[in-house]
Amino acid sequence: MRKLAVRGYLLPLDQLAYWALVIGSNIAQSPKERTDIFGVTKFFDIGGFQKELFLGGLTPGAVTLIRVYLLHITVLPIALFIFLGVHFWRIRKDGGLEGSKLIKIIKKSRPRIPLIIISSGNSKEELARVLEQGVYYFIIKLINGEELKEAVDSGLKISP
């Protein structure tokens, strides 16, 4: 995430950009402290390698800006696309997480928390099933703001 935060400093290409690159490269070099402790830096200097890879040399320069730019326009979007694709695939493969399963999980880990459920379903069977599972309040969409506020306020009064 730190590499995402550097992006705003690099756009103006001024002293802030330079120091952001220096700080970012020093953060990338931080594993060197650990390898120094174990005495393996001369054999395996992962911190120095990360710093050189990030900077494209020993000091920040034009190559560094190109590397950071390419990281932001190619590598990060591709990684995000792959991560989201796998995430959505897993949700579809596992069948998602329906509300009653989620209620059971929450009630098992935190049984005394009052749950307020907001649902688009308006069947009486669903309402009865949810209330049997220990839900404190059930709101049917379209949400009335006052009803939600009252439910949250009263739930907070009884919560542990």
N, C-alpha and C positions, 0 to 999 in steps of 0.2 A: 504494500500500500504506500510505502514511503516514496516509491518511484512515481506513483500517480500524483502525489502531492508536489513533487518537484516541477511538474509541467507548468504551473502558473508562473513560477519564477524564471523559467527559461525563455519564455516568449519575448520579453523585452530585450534580452541579450545585453544585459548591463552588469554592474557589480553584484547585484542580487543573484543573477544567474550564475556568475562565477562562484560565489560563495556557496550557493545551493549545491553546485556540482562538487565543490571541495568537501562539504559536509556529507553529501550523499556518498561520495567515494570513500570517505573515512568510515562511514557506517558499513559500507560493503567490505572494508578491510578489517572490521572488528573481530572476525574469527581468528585473526593472527594472534591475538592475545591468548587465546586458548591453546593454539599450537605452540606458542612460546612456553606456556606453562608445562606442557608435556615434552618439550624439547624436540619436536618433530618439524619445526618450521623450515629447517634447511633441507628436509626431504619432501615435505608436503606443505606448501604455503597457500592454502585455499583463500585466505584473506587477501594476500597480495595478488593472486590470480583474479579474484572477483573485482578488485579495484582497477587493475589494468584492463580487464574486460569491459568494465563500465566506462572508463575514461577513454579507452582506445589508445592508451599510452601511459606516461607517468604523470602528466599534468592535464588539466582541463583545456580543451581547445575546440577547434572546428569539428574534429572527428567525434568528439564527445557529444556535441549538439546533434550531429547527424545520427549517432547511435541512439540517443534518447528520443529523437523525433521518430525514427524507424520503430523503436520499441512501442511508442504510443500509437502509431498508425497501422502497425501490422501485428506485432506479437501479442499485445494486450487484447485487441479485439478478437483475434483468433483464439486465444486462451479462454476468453469470456464466452465466446460462441461454443467452444467444445464443452466447457463446464456446464453451461445452461442446457446444451443438448443432452448431455448425460443425465443431468438433474431431471429434465422433463421426461426422458426415456424411463428413468427409474420410477417416477411417479406413475406413468402410464402402465408400466410393467407390474408394479405392485398394487395397482388398483386405486391409488390415491389414499387419502385418509379421510374417511367419512366422519361426520360429526360425532356419532355415538362412540366410535373408537377413541376419538380425541378426548371426549368427556371421561371415559374410563381411565385413560392414561393420566389425565390431570388429577382425577379424584384419587387414584392410587398413590400418586406421589405427594399430593397436597390435599388431603380429604376435607380440611376445615375451610378452604377458600370458597367463598360463594361465587358460583359461576353464573354469568349472564349470557344467554345465548341469543343471537340475532339470526333469524332464519327467514328464507323466502317461502318456505313451506307453511301452509296454514291448516294442515289437517289436524283433527283432534287426536288421532292416533299418535302422530309424531309428538304432539304436545304432551300427551300422557306418558309416552316412552321416555322422553327427555326429563320430565319432572320426576319419574321413578328413579332415574339415575342420580338424583341428588342435585339437579340444577336449581339454583336459587330463583332465577327469573328468566322468562322466555318472552322475547319480543319478536313480533312478526313484522317483516319489512312491509311497507314503508315506515321508516322509523319516525316516531314522534320524539322530538328532542327533549321535551319535558318528561316524558315517560322514562327515557333512558337516564336522564339526570337523577330522577327520583330513585330508580333502581340502583344506580351506582352509589348514591348517597346512603341508601338504607343498607346496601351490601357492605359498605365501608364501616358502618356502625357495628355490624355483627362480626366482621372479620377479626381473626385473632391478632 
